[in-house]
Amino acid sequence: MDEVAVKVEGAVRDALTAIRPAAAGLDPDADLAAEAGLDSVEVMDLVMAIEDRLDLSIPVETLSQAHTIRGLCAGILALSGSRP
C-alpha cells in the first residue's frame, strides 16, 4: 500500500473510530451501515471528518457507491487520481 493509500485509510479509520469506537477493528470489507452500525447522520459525520482531515470534498456519488471501508478508501483515492 502506498503512502497516500495509508493516509486515506488512516483518516477513514480514525473518523470511524471517533464516531463508533467499537468499529475500530473492522475488516476493510465490512459494510459501514450493517457492521459498523452507522445511520445516515453518522455517515455524514464520518464524511465531514474525513474531508476535514484530508482537506478535500467527497461527492455524494462517491459516498453512495462506497458501502465498505475499502470502497470508501478507493473512492477517495480515485478523487485524487491515485489507485487503491
N, C-alpha and C positions, 0 to 999 in steps of 0.2 A: 504494500500500500504506500503510495507516495505521500509526501508531506502535506499537500493540500487535502487529500482524502482523509488523512489522520486528523487534521484540523477540523474538517467538516463533521466527521463522526464524533469527535470530542465535543463540539458545540451542540450537536443534536442530543448526545447522551447527557451532557451537563444540564441542558434545558429540560429534558425529560425527567431527570432525577430531581430537579428543583420542583417540578410540578407533581410528580409521583415518585417519591423516594423508593417505593417497593419495586419500581420498574428499572432500577439501576443495572441489574444484571441480565436484562432481556436479550435473547438471541437477536441477531441482526434481521432475521426473517420474521420476528414476532409482529403480529398485527397490532398496530397502535391503538385501535379502538377496542378490540376484543381482549388482547392480552395485557396491554398497559392500562386499560380501563379509562381511556381518555374520552370525555364528552366533547361536543363541538366547541364549547367555550375554552376548554383546556387545550384543544388542538390549536386554537387561535393564539392562546397564551404561549404555547410551545413555539409557534412560528414567529411571533414577535420577539421572543427571547433569542431565537436563532438569528433572526435578522439583525438584532442589536449587536450580538457577539461577532457576527461575520461582516457587518456593515454592508448588507445587501437587501434587496427586496425579493421576496419569494412570491411569484404569481399564483393565483388561485388554481390555475391549471396544474401546476407542479404539485401543489398540495393534494388536489383531488385525485391525481394519478398515483400518489405515494401512500401505500397502506402499511408499509413496514419501515423499520429504521433504515434498512438497506435501500429501499426505494426512495425514501426521503433524501438520503445522502446522495444517491445517484442523480436525483432531480436537481439538487443544489449544485452538484459538480457540473452538470450539463449547463447550468446557467452561466458558469464561469468559463465554459469551454474545456473543462477538464474531463477526463474519462474516469469512471468509477474503478 
